[in-house]
Amino acid sequence: SFIRVMAGRLGGLTEARVPTPEVHTLGQEVKEQIEGKAGRPFEVFEVTHFATQVVAGVNYFLKIHVGRDEYVHARVYQDIKQSKSVHSVQTGKTRDDVLAYF
């Protein structure tokens, strides 16, 4: 939850970890925005890992399996009022690509 995340280090990116149910929900809520930034729809869309960065809100860095051997990384900002927006998307990623700040 947001309160748990706020207890983390301010500004530092956490280690990538397996998504919680809340992160799966977040991914589904912003799926269309991610598809728009990637320039195409995805039949498969499964968040496999995530990391967070506490700022004036929270940046979520998502690793998303989008079919076959393809992944995308998405940076999603959630403000303190729980409003969500996709900041950027990196396409052409693989399962082994490290989820890092971008």
All heavy atoms as an XYZ file, in Angstrom:
811
protein
N       0.834     -1.190      0.000
C       0.000      0.000      0.000
C       0.876      1.249      0.000
O       2.064      1.188      0.241
C      -0.934     -0.010      1.200
O      -0.228      0.353      2.359
N       0.245      2.377     -0.217
C       0.966      3.637     -0.302
C       1.687      3.944      1.014
O       2.820      4.373      1.014
C      -0.022      4.757     -0.644
C       0.631      6.094     -0.802
C       1.425      6.358     -1.903
C       0.466      7.083      0.144
C       2.038      7.580     -2.055
C       1.069      8.313     -0.002
C       1.850      8.552     -1.106
N       1.036      3.680      2.138
C       1.648      3.962      3.444
C       2.914      3.117      3.622
O       3.935      3.611      4.068
C       0.652      3.670      4.593
C      -0.603      4.542      4.460
C       1.311      3.881      5.946
C      -0.357      6.035      4.470
N       2.853      1.834      3.252
C       4.022      0.962      3.367
C       5.165      1.474      2.507
O       6.302      1.502      2.933
C       3.655     -0.466      2.923
C       3.595     -1.445      4.038
C       3.521     -2.886      3.587
N       3.084     -3.147      2.254
C       1.854     -3.556      1.915
N       0.925     -3.696      2.817
N       1.563     -3.810      0.664
N       4.846      1.895      1.294
C       5.877      2.384      0.384
C       6.515      3.657      0.922
O       7.713      3.839      0.842
C       5.279      2.622     -1.027
C       6.275      3.326     -1.920
C       4.870      1.297     -1.649
N       5.726      4.531      1.508
C       6.256      5.795      2.013
C       7.289      5.573      3.120
O       8.100      6.434      3.375
C       5.124      6.687      2.547
C       4.252      7.274      1.446
S       5.161      8.276      0.254
C       5.638      9.660      1.277
N       7.252      4.407      3.750
C       8.233      4.117      4.791
C       9.608      3.803      4.200
O      10.595      3.731      4.902
C       7.757      2.942      5.648
N       9.670      3.609      2.851
C      10.933      3.297      2.183
C      11.844      4.503      2.093
O      11.533      5.590      2.565
N      12.993      4.310      1.459
C      13.959      5.404      1.307
C      13.442      6.436      0.324
O      13.051      6.100     -0.778
C      15.275      4.857      0.756
C      15.979      3.906      1.652
C      17.226      3.420      0.985
N      16.917      3.072     -0.406
C      17.770      2.576     -1.257
N      19.010      2.364     -0.902
N      17.428      2.274     -2.491
N      13.488      7.681      0.693
C      13.066      8.751     -0.195
C      14.053      8.860     -1.351
O      15.249      8.984     -1.128
C      12.998     10.076      0.574
C      12.466     11.269     -0.217
C      11.050     10.995     -0.684
C      12.513     12.510      0.624
N      13.551      8.783     -2.569
C      14.367      8.958     -3.754
C      15.068      7.720     -4.257
O      15.418      7.648     -5.420
N      15.288      6.712     -3.421
C      15.984      5.506     -3.853
C      15.051      4.524     -4.517
O      13.884      4.423     -4.162
N      15.547      3.795     -5.497
C      14.765      2.781     -6.190
C      14.917      1.457     -5.438
O      16.034      1.039     -5.131
C      15.260      2.629     -7.634
C      14.425      1.765     -8.564
C      13.025      2.364     -8.733
C      15.101      1.664     -9.921
N      13.797      0.825     -5.112
C      13.844     -0.454     -4.404
C      14.335     -1.561     -5.332
O      14.400     -1.383     -6.546
C      12.448     -0.858     -3.885
O      11.588     -1.091     -5.004
C      11.867      0.196     -2.965
N      14.651     -2.700     -4.761
C      14.970     -3.883     -5.556
C      13.704     -4.332     -6.288
O      12.599     -4.186     -5.768
C      15.431     -5.032     -4.643
C      16.767     -4.798     -3.986
C      17.921     -4.868     -4.978
O      17.898     -5.733     -5.865
O      18.833     -4.040     -4.864
N      13.878     -4.911     -7.477
C      12.734     -5.465     -8.208
C      12.214     -6.673     -7.442
O      12.993     -7.456     -6.901
C      13.150     -5.865     -9.618
N      10.898     -6.782     -7.376
C      10.295     -7.904     -6.670
C       9.009     -8.344     -7.361
O       8.519     -7.662     -8.253
C      10.055     -7.546     -5.213
C       9.235     -6.308     -4.979
C       9.455     -5.762     -3.560
N       8.636     -4.627     -3.249
C       8.920     -3.362     -3.549
N      10.011     -3.070     -4.215
N       8.115     -2.387     -3.192
N       8.470     -9.467     -6.919
C       7.242    -10.029     -7.486
C       6.074     -9.101     -7.135
O       5.988     -8.614     -6.007
C       7.005    -11.450     -6.927
C       5.677    -12.006     -7.401
C       8.150    -12.362     -7.331
N       5.200     -8.837     -8.100
C       4.125     -7.884     -7.852
C       3.089     -8.375     -6.841
O       2.772     -9.556     -6.782
C       3.486     -7.689     -9.227
C       3.875     -8.883    -10.009
C       5.185     -9.344     -9.463
N       2.580     -7.429     -6.088
C       1.478     -7.666     -5.156
C       0.168     -7.574     -5.945
O       0.152     -7.069     -7.079
C       1.481     -6.593     -4.056
O       1.285     -5.318     -4.692
C       2.780     -6.595     -3.268
N      -0.947     -8.001     -5.356
C      -2.235     -7.822     -6.042
C      -2.499     -6.356     -6.404
O      -3.042     -6.067     -7.469
C      -3.255     -8.340     -5.022
C      -2.491     -9.361     -4.231
C      -1.085     -8.792     -4.125
N      -2.076     -5.417     -5.531
C      -2.280     -3.989     -5.812
C      -1.506     -3.550     -7.052
O      -1.985     -2.732     -7.832
C      -1.848     -3.141     -4.607
C      -2.702     -3.324     -3.366
C      -2.290     -4.516     -2.490
O      -1.263     -5.164     -2.772
O      -3.006     -4.800     -1.526
N      -0.303     -4.097     -7.239
C       0.506     -3.729     -8.411
C      -0.096     -4.332     -9.680
O      -0.100     -3.690    -10.730
C       1.983     -4.131     -8.214
C       2.778     -3.950     -9.489
C       2.593     -3.312     -7.080
N      -0.638     -5.552     -9.599
C      -1.344     -6.123    -10.755
C      -2.517     -5.224    -11.149
O      -2.731     -4.953    -12.333
C      -1.847     -7.539    -10.451
C      -0.790     -8.584    -10.548
N      -0.174     -8.930    -11.736
C      -0.235     -9.375     -9.610
C       0.711     -9.879    -11.519
N       0.704    -10.166    -10.231
N      -3.255     -4.748    -10.150
C      -4.386     -3.851    -10.412
C      -3.901     -2.549    -11.038
O      -4.494     -2.067    -12.013
C      -5.155     -3.564     -9.108
O      -5.658     -4.806     -8.602
C      -6.301     -2.597     -9.329
N      -2.820     -1.986    -10.508
C      -2.236     -0.768    -11.073
C      -1.917     -0.980    -12.555
O      -2.243     -0.142    -13.394
C      -0.972     -0.378    -10.305
C      -0.116      0.735    -10.918
C      -0.811      2.075    -10.779
C       1.250      0.765    -10.266
N      -1.269     -2.090    -12.873
C      -0.926     -2.383    -14.266
C      -2.151     -2.398    -15.169
O      -2.142     -1.822    -16.260
N      -3.223     -3.046    -14.712
C      -4.447     -3.100    -15.514
C      -5.080     -1.720    -15.669
O      -5.619     -1.395    -16.730
C      -5.446     -4.088    -14.899
C      -5.014     -5.534    -15.024
C      -4.761     -5.950    -16.469
O      -5.567     -5.694    -17.371
N      -3.622     -6.587    -16.704
N      -4.989     -0.894    -14.629
C      -5.566      0.452    -14.688
C      -4.874      1.336    -15.719
O      -5.510      2.237    -16.278
C      -5.504      1.120    -13.312
C      -6.458      0.525    -12.298
C      -6.307      1.122    -10.909
O      -5.405      1.967    -10.689
O      -7.086      0.739    -10.028
N      -3.594      1.106    -15.960
C      -2.847      1.966    -16.895
C      -2.488      1.239    -18.197
O      -1.739      1.769    -19.012
C      -1.581      2.555    -16.228
C      -1.956      3.469    -15.072
C      -0.625      1.469    -15.781
N      -3.041      0.050    -18.415
C      -2.713     -0.753    -19.609
C      -2.913      0.044    -20.900
O      -2.035      0.058    -21.765
C      -3.559     -2.027    -19.638
C      -3.301     -2.910    -20.845
C      -4.158     -4.182    -20.791
C      -3.788     -5.142    -21.888
N      -4.677     -5.107    -23.024
N      -4.041      0.721    -21.043
C      -4.299      1.469    -22.275
C      -3.288      2.592    -22.480
O      -2.858      2.849    -23.605
C      -5.723      2.014    -22.296
C      -6.762      0.933    -22.534
C      -8.172      1.491    -22.649
O      -8.338      2.737    -22.765
O      -9.113      0.684    -22.623
N      -2.892      3.268    -21.400
C      -1.883      4.323    -21.511
C      -0.545      3.733    -21.958
O       0.163      4.324    -22.786
C      -1.674      5.029    -20.168
C      -2.821      5.906    -19.718
C      -2.480      6.591    -18.405
O      -1.460      7.269    -18.297
N      -3.319      6.398    -17.402
N      -0.185      2.567    -21.416
C       1.072      1.907    -21.787
C       1.026      1.492    -23.249
O       1.971      1.716    -24.005
C       1.360      0.710    -20.859
C       1.700      1.231    -19.452
C       2.485     -0.166    -21.411
C       1.780      0.154    -18.386
N      -0.100      0.913    -23.676
C      -0.252      0.526    -25.089
C      -0.145      1.746    -25.995
O       0.477      1.684    -27.056
C      -1.593     -0.177    -25.293
C      -1.651     -1.545    -24.647
C      -3.020     -2.182    -24.685
O      -4.041     -1.449    -24.688
O      -3.082     -3.423    -24.711
N      -0.718      2.861    -25.571
C      -0.647      4.090    -26.362
C       0.782      4.568    -26.528
O       1.207      4.933    -27.627
N       1.555      4.550    -25.450
C       2.949      4.992    -25.523
C       3.812      3.997    -26.302
O       4.795      4.384    -26.931
C       3.519      5.240    -24.133
C       2.948      6.497    -23.484
C       3.752      6.936    -22.300
C       3.186      8.189    -21.672
N       3.558      9.413    -22.351
N       3.438      2.711    -26.254
C       4.184      1.690    -26.999
C       3.774      1.674    -28.472
O       4.479      1.107    -29.304
C       3.961      0.309    -26.387
N       2.630      2.253    -28.776
C       2.174      2.341    -30.158
C       1.441      1.107    -30.659
O       1.239      0.961    -31.863
N       1.008      0.233    -29.747
C       0.251     -0.949    -30.172
C      -0.410     -1.619    -28.973
O       0.031     -1.465    -27.846
C       1.148     -1.947    -30.889
C       2.207     -2.587    -30.012
C       3.139     -3.455    -30.861
N       4.195     -4.031    -30.070
C       4.170     -5.263    -29.556
N       3.144     -6.043    -29.751
N       5.186     -5.713    -28.856
N      -1.485     -2.387    -29.253
C      -2.134     -3.130    -28.163
C      -1.372     -4.419    -27.855
O      -0.633     -4.931    -28.696
C      -3.522     -3.440    -28.733
C      -3.305     -3.508    -30.206
C      -2.201     -2.519    -30.513
N      -1.570     -4.928    -26.659
C      -0.941     -6.186    -26.239
C      -2.026     -7.187    -25.863
O      -2.879     -6.888    -25.031
C      -0.022     -5.957    -25.027
C       1.098     -4.996    -25.281
C       1.153     -3.785    -24.619
C       2.096     -5.307    -26.197
C       2.190     -2.897    -24.848
C       3.140     -4.419    -26.436
C       3.186     -3.213    -25.766
N      -1.996     -8.374    -26.492
C      -2.945     -9.429    -26.128
C      -2.592    -10.011    -24.767
O      -3.454    -10.333    -23.973
C      -2.959    -10.535    -27.182
C      -3.617    -10.110    -28.479
C      -3.708    -11.247    -29.470
O      -3.846    -12.410    -29.054
O      -3.641    -10.959    -30.676
N      -1.283    -10.176    -24.520
C      -0.794    -10.637    -23.223
C      -0.316     -9.410    -22.472
O       0.337     -8.540    -23.053
C       0.368    -11.643    -23.404
C       0.963    -12.039    -22.062
C      -0.083    -12.857    -24.185
N      -0.641     -9.314    -21.180
C      -0.223     -8.156    -20.392
C      -0.160     -8.594    -18.934
O      -1.156     -8.567    -18.215
C      -1.220     -7.005    -20.565
C      -0.744     -5.692    -20.006
C       0.010     -4.828    -20.776
C      -1.058     -5.316    -18.711
C       0.449     -3.614    -20.270
C      -0.643     -4.104    -18.187
C       0.117     -3.254    -18.972
N       1.027     -9.039    -18.510
C       1.197     -9.562    -17.157
C       2.403     -8.909    -16.489
O       3.538     -9.084    -16.938
C       1.407    -11.075    -17.194
C       1.632    -11.669    -15.825
C       2.069    -13.132    -15.879
O       2.170    -13.697    -16.976
O       2.330    -13.676    -14.799
N       2.151     -8.167    -15.420
C       3.243     -7.572    -14.650
C       3.977     -8.708    -13.952
O       3.376     -9.492    -13.223
C       2.724     -6.552    -13.617
C       3.878     -5.999    -12.790
C       1.963     -5.423    -14.301
N       5.288     -8.824    -14.205
C       6.067     -9.915    -13.609
C       6.960     -9.445    -12.464
O       7.296    -10.234    -11.593
C       6.937    -10.616    -14.667
O       7.868     -9.677    -15.211
C       6.077    -11.223    -15.770
N       7.366     -8.170    -12.483
C       8.213     -7.597    -11.433
C       7.914     -6.108    -11.321
O       7.419     -5.498    -12.272
C       9.702     -7.789    -11.748
C      10.129     -9.207    -11.704
N       9.984    -10.046    -12.789
C      10.664     -9.942    -10.716
C      10.427    -11.244    -12.455
N      10.837    -11.216    -11.205
N       8.259     -5.546    -10.171
C       8.117     -4.098    -10.016
C       9.126     -3.591     -8.995
O       9.652     -4.342     -8.170
C       6.690     -3.715     -9.594
C       6.413     -3.861     -8.115
C       6.312     -2.747     -7.301
C       6.256     -5.108     -7.541
C       6.045     -2.872     -5.938
C       5.988     -5.256     -6.179
C       5.885     -4.128     -5.374
N       9.417     -2.306     -9.107
C      10.248     -1.593     -8.135
C       9.563     -0.254     -7.914
O       8.746      0.175     -8.730
C      11.664     -1.408     -8.664
N       9.887      0.397     -6.805
C       9.279      1.692     -6.525
C      10.335      2.722     -6.155
O      11.435      2.375     -5.717
C       8.255      1.604     -5.373
O       8.895      1.074     -4.215
C       7.064      0.750     -5.749
N       9.961      3.970     -6.337
C      10.780      5.110     -5.936
C       9.840      6.118     -5.277
O       8.864      6.554     -5.896
C      11.447      5.745     -7.149
C      12.245      6.988     -6.813
C      12.644      7.770     -8.049
O      11.913      7.824     -9.028
N      13.816      8.362     -8.001
N      10.111      6.453     -4.039
C       9.293      7.425     -3.326
C       9.760      8.826     -3.707
O      10.933      9.159     -3.562
C       9.384      7.208     -1.800
C       8.578      8.274     -1.062
C       8.895      5.818     -1.432
N       8.829      9.608     -4.231
C       9.078     11.010     -4.577
C       7.923     11.784     -3.934
O       7.499     11.409     -2.852
C       9.169     11.190     -6.114
C      10.468     10.592     -6.639
C       7.993     10.566     -6.834
N       7.394     12.809     -4.548
C       6.174     13.453     -4.050
C       5.015     12.612     -4.576
O       4.271     13.005     -5.453
C       6.090     14.889     -4.535
N       4.921     11.407     -4.068
C       4.061     10.343     -4.579
C       4.961      9.135     -4.750
O       5.976      9.010     -4.060
N       4.621      8.265     -5.689
C       5.437      7.067     -5.914
C       5.583      6.813     -7.410
O       4.597      6.845     -8.153
C       4.795      5.806     -5.266
C       5.653      4.577     -5.502
C       4.568      6.009     -3.782
N       6.815      6.565     -7.862
C       7.058      6.059     -9.202
C       7.098      4.540     -9.112
O       7.840      3.986     -8.296
C       8.406      6.545     -9.761
C       8.342      7.958    -10.274
O       7.364      8.362    -10.886
N       9.393      8.717    -10.029
N       6.288      3.880     -9.939
C       6.313      2.424    -10.050
C       7.014      2.080    -11.352
O       6.678      2.624    -12.409
C       4.895      1.844    -10.090
C       4.193      1.878     -8.767
C       3.465      2.996     -8.374
C       4.243      0.785     -7.907
C       2.819      3.031     -7.156
C       3.590      0.816     -6.681
C       2.885      1.939     -6.319
O       2.236      1.965     -5.110
N       7.992      1.213    -11.276
C       8.681      0.712    -12.457
C       8.196     -0.713    -12.648
O       8.406     -1.571    -11.785
C      10.196      0.771    -12.249
C      10.704      2.185    -12.131
C      10.652      2.866    -10.929
C      11.213      2.839    -13.246
C      11.095      4.171    -10.819
C      11.659      4.154    -13.153
C      11.608      4.821    -11.937
N       7.511     -0.973    -13.760
C       6.883     -2.267    -14.000
C       7.583     -3.009    -15.126
O       7.877     -2.418    -16.167
C       5.407     -2.087    -14.381
C       4.533     -1.246    -13.452
C       3.123     -1.130    -14.033
C       4.506     -1.821    -12.057
N       7.838     -4.290    -14.926
C       8.286     -5.179    -16.003
C       7.059     -5.983    -16.400
O       6.453     -6.669    -15.574
C       9.396     -6.118    -15.547
C       9.854     -7.077    -16.661
C      10.884     -8.076    -16.192
C      12.248     -7.433    -16.195
N      13.335     -8.429    -16.095
N       6.686     -5.889    -17.684
C       5.432     -6.475    -18.140
C       5.691     -7.436    -19.296
O       6.285     -7.055    -20.311
C       4.467     -5.367    -18.604
C       4.279     -4.335    -17.481
C       3.142     -5.960    -19.057
C       3.722     -3.015    -17.949
N       5.234     -8.674    -19.136
C       5.308     -9.664    -20.213
C       4.165     -9.359    -21.167
O       3.006     -9.294    -20.764
C       5.171    -11.077    -19.643
C       5.219    -12.133    -20.685
N       4.315    -13.158    -20.744
C       6.081    -12.331    -21.717
C       4.603    -13.943    -21.763
N       5.665    -13.448    -22.377
N       4.490     -9.154    -22.460
C       3.472     -8.783    -23.445
C       3.335     -9.805    -24.568
O       2.737     -9.539    -25.597
C       3.726     -7.362    -24.015
C       3.550     -6.313    -22.935
C       5.087     -7.251    -24.677
N       3.885    -11.000    -24.358
C       3.727    -12.062    -25.346
C       5.057    -12.590    -25.836
O       6.051    -11.871    -25.868
N       5.050    -13.873    -26.162
C       6.251    -14.583    -26.608
C       7.406    -14.288    -25.657
O       7.295    -14.472    -24.473
C       6.569    -14.241    -28.057
C       5.483    -14.654    -29.010
C       5.914    -14.509    -30.459
N       4.803    -14.830    -31.330
C       4.272    -13.995    -32.191
N       4.775    -12.789    -32.352
N       3.255    -14.363    -32.922
N       8.527    -13.831    -26.204
C       9.689    -13.509    -25.366
C       9.829    -12.009    -25.166
O      10.907    -11.524    -24.854
C      10.974    -14.052    -26.019
C      10.988    -15.559    -26.075
O      10.372    -16.190    -25.190
O      11.602    -16.117    -26.999
N       8.751    -11.267    -25.363
C       8.831     -9.807    -25.329
C       8.297     -9.236    -24.017
O       7.277     -9.670    -23.487
C       8.035     -9.211    -26.489
C       8.210     -7.721    -26.612
C       7.401     -7.126    -27.760
O       6.717     -7.865    -28.479
O       7.471     -5.911    -27.900
N       9.010     -8.226    -23.542
C       8.636     -7.502    -22.326
C       8.711     -6.013    -22.606
O       9.423     -5.575    -23.511
C       9.599     -7.843    -21.182
C       9.415     -9.245    -20.646
C       9.852    -10.346    -21.371
C       8.803     -9.460    -19.414
C       9.677    -11.636    -20.888
C       8.623    -10.747    -18.926
C       9.063    -11.828    -19.665
O       8.885    -13.095    -19.182
N       7.972     -5.246    -21.831
C       8.136     -3.790    -21.826
C       8.370     -3.365    -20.382
O       7.971     -4.064    -19.441
C       6.912     -3.037    -22.417
C       6.689     -3.404    -23.861
C       5.662     -3.264    -21.600
N       9.056     -2.248    -20.209
C       9.220     -1.630    -18.901
C       8.418     -0.339    -18.938
O       8.470      0.403    -19.921
C      10.689     -1.330    -18.610
C      11.515     -2.550    -18.403
N      12.854     -2.486    -18.099
C      11.205     -3.871    -18.441
C      13.330     -3.716    -17.952
N      12.346     -4.569    -18.166
N       7.661     -0.086    -17.880
C       6.838      1.125    -17.816
C       7.095      1.840    -16.494
O       7.237      1.200    -15.452
C       5.361      0.776    -17.944
N       7.151      3.153    -16.565
C       7.273      3.986    -15.357
C       5.933      4.676    -15.150
O       5.475      5.441    -16.009
C       8.386      5.011    -15.548
C       8.579      5.918    -14.359
C       9.824      6.756    -14.602
N       9.802      7.964    -13.802
C      10.641      8.963    -13.986
N      11.567      8.905    -14.928
N      10.566     10.023    -13.225
N       5.288      4.363    -14.022
C       3.955      4.879    -13.708
C       4.058      5.727    -12.447
O       4.565      5.267    -11.429
C       2.952      3.727    -13.486
C       1.569      4.269    -13.143
C       2.899      2.802    -14.706
N       3.557      6.944    -12.519
C       3.565      7.838    -11.366
C       2.187      7.824    -10.704
O       1.164      7.953    -11.380
C       3.923      9.265    -11.794
C       3.815     10.255    -10.659
C       4.720     10.213     -9.602
C       2.815     11.208    -10.632
C       4.629     11.115     -8.544
C       2.710     12.116     -9.590
C       3.621     12.052     -8.548
O       3.520     12.933     -7.498
N       2.176      7.645     -9.385
C       0.941      7.736     -8.602
C       1.123      8.845     -7.580
O       2.025      8.776     -6.746
C       0.646      6.415     -7.909
C      -0.619      6.443     -7.072
C      -0.942      5.078     -6.499
O      -1.155      4.137     -7.235
N      -0.963      4.983     -5.194
N       0.273      9.871     -7.665
C       0.413     10.983     -6.723
C      -0.251     10.657     -5.390
O      -0.840      9.582     -5.229
C      -0.100     12.297     -7.327
C      -1.599     12.327     -7.556
O      -2.354     11.569     -6.898
O      -2.042     13.136     -8.400
N      -0.145     11.576     -4.444
C      -0.654     11.295     -3.097
C      -2.180     11.195     -3.055
O      -2.724     10.688     -2.090
C      -0.141     12.321     -2.062
C      -0.546     13.738     -2.450
C       1.363     12.219     -1.911
C      -0.180     14.786     -1.421
N      -2.848     11.624     -4.120
C      -4.303     11.478     -4.208
C      -4.688     10.210     -4.971
O      -5.841     10.034     -5.338
C      -4.920     12.709     -4.875
C      -4.744     13.967     -4.039
C      -5.371     15.155     -4.708
C      -5.166     16.392     -3.850
N      -5.681     17.595     -4.478
N      -3.692      9.353     -5.264
C      -3.884      8.063     -5.944
C      -4.137      8.187     -7.446
O      -4.505      7.214     -8.090
C      -5.005      7.241     -5.286
C      -4.833      7.037     -3.783
C      -3.560      6.284     -3.430
O      -3.305      5.229     -3.957
N      -2.757      6.847     -2.536
N      -3.971      9.376     -8.029
C      -4.101      9.545     -9.472
C      -2.882      8.924    -10.136
O      -1.755      9.086     -9.654
C      -4.194     11.031     -9.804
O      -4.294     11.222    -11.189
N      -3.077      8.194    -11.245
C      -1.993      7.468    -11.900
C      -1.784      7.958    -13.326
O      -2.742      8.228    -14.036
C      -2.311      5.976    -11.928
C      -2.506      5.383    -10.546
C      -3.293      4.081    -10.627
C      -3.701      3.603     -9.267
N      -4.861      4.317     -8.730
N      -0.509      8.052    -13.735
C      -0.197      8.409    -15.117
C       1.076      7.686    -15.543
O       1.988      7.491    -14.749
C      -0.034      9.915    -15.271
O       1.015     10.387    -14.454
N       1.099      7.303    -16.818
C       2.277      6.626    -17.367
C       3.263      7.688    -17.820
O       2.955      8.502    -18.686
C       1.898      5.683    -18.527
C       3.133      5.053    -19.145
C       0.934      4.605    -18.033
N       4.449      7.675    -17.224
C       5.486      8.653    -17.557
C       6.217      8.239    -18.830
O       6.402      9.038    -19.733
C       6.464      8.781    -16.392
C       7.578      9.737    -16.643
N       8.752      9.370    -17.268
C       7.694     11.058    -16.368
C       9.535     10.430    -17.358
N       8.921     11.453    -16.824
N       6.661      6.987    -18.902
C       7.388      6.512    -20.081
C       7.343      4.997    -20.166
O       7.068      4.315    -19.178
C       8.834      7.011    -20.067
O       9.453      6.701    -18.845
N       7.611      4.502    -21.382
C       7.584      3.066    -21.668
C       8.808      2.719    -22.494
O       9.164      3.446    -23.429
C       6.297      2.675    -22.446
C       6.321      1.225    -22.876
C       5.059      2.961    -21.604
N       9.459      1.607    -22.147
C      10.575      1.085    -22.933
C      10.141     -0.250    -23.534
O       9.747     -1.162    -22.796
C      11.808      0.865    -22.056
C      12.378      2.131    -21.472
C      13.573      1.864    -20.576
O      13.691      0.819    -19.957
N      14.472      2.833    -20.494
N      10.196     -0.362    -24.857
C       9.807     -1.595    -25.537
C      11.054     -2.406    -25.904
O      12.175     -1.940    -25.731
C       8.987     -1.279    -26.807
O       9.780     -0.469    -27.676
C       7.691     -0.562    -26.469
N      10.839     -3.616    -26.423
C      11.951     -4.448    -26.879
C      12.770     -5.030    -25.744
O      13.941     -5.367    -25.922
N      12.187     -5.158    -24.576
C      12.893     -5.724    -23.423
C      12.738     -7.242    -23.406
O      11.846     -7.787    -24.053
C      12.339     -5.136    -22.113
C      12.572     -3.645    -21.974
C      14.041     -3.365    -21.814
C      14.338     -1.923    -21.518
N      15.765     -1.704    -21.298
N      13.610     -7.914    -22.643
C      13.534     -9.364    -22.491
C      13.307     -9.703    -21.029
O      13.418     -8.842    -20.153
C      14.836    -10.061    -22.952
O      15.880     -9.713    -22.042
C      15.221     -9.669    -24.367
N      13.049    -10.976    -20.772
C      12.833    -11.447    -19.403
C      14.042    -11.147    -18.516
O      13.905    -10.853    -17.331
C      12.566    -12.955    -19.422
C      12.311    -13.556    -18.058
C      12.083    -15.031    -18.186
N      13.223    -15.644    -18.862
C      13.808    -16.754    -18.474
N      13.356    -17.423    -17.462
N      14.848    -17.231    -19.136
N      15.238    -11.189    -19.090
C      16.459    -11.014    -18.311
C      16.916     -9.569    -18.158
O      17.862     -9.310    -17.412
C      17.583    -11.841    -18.927
C      17.281    -13.334    -18.891
O      16.601    -13.779    -17.933
O      17.686    -14.038    -19.812
N      16.281     -8.624    -18.846
C      16.681     -7.225    -18.705
C      16.379     -6.739    -17.289
O      15.296     -6.976    -16.750
C      15.936     -6.334    -19.716
C      16.503     -6.471    -21.113
O      17.696     -6.778    -21.252
O      15.730     -6.273    -22.079
N      17.345     -6.044    -16.714
C      17.217     -5.526    -15.347
C      16.238     -4.360    -15.344
O      16.291     -3.477    -16.203
C      18.589     -5.078    -14.815
C      18.465     -4.408    -13.460
C      19.542     -6.274    -14.743
N      15.356     -4.363    -14.363
C      14.420     -3.265    -14.176
C      15.152     -2.162    -13.409
O      15.535     -2.351    -12.248
C      13.202     -3.756    -13.392
C      12.018     -2.815    -13.243
C      11.501     -2.388    -14.615
C      10.916     -3.502    -12.461
N      15.392     -1.044    -14.082
C      16.191      0.034    -13.492
C      15.501      1.368    -13.750
O      14.572      1.458    -14.537
C      17.588      0.041    -14.101
N      15.998      2.412    -13.094
C      15.458      3.760    -13.279
C      15.602      4.200    -14.731
O      16.621      3.985    -15.367
C      16.211      4.737    -12.365
C      15.664      6.133    -12.480
C      14.626      6.554    -11.668
C      16.155      7.026    -13.434
C      14.094      7.830    -11.774
C      15.634      8.301    -13.559
C      14.601      8.697    -12.735
O      14.087      9.942    -12.859
N      14.558      4.802    -15.260
C      14.610      5.421    -16.587
C      13.649      6.574    -16.633
O      12.769      6.704    -15.826
C      14.322      4.415    -17.712
C      12.961      3.783    -17.671
C      11.916      4.319    -18.411
C      12.707      2.663    -16.892
C      10.665      3.726    -18.381
C      11.464      2.067    -16.865
C      10.430      2.609    -17.599
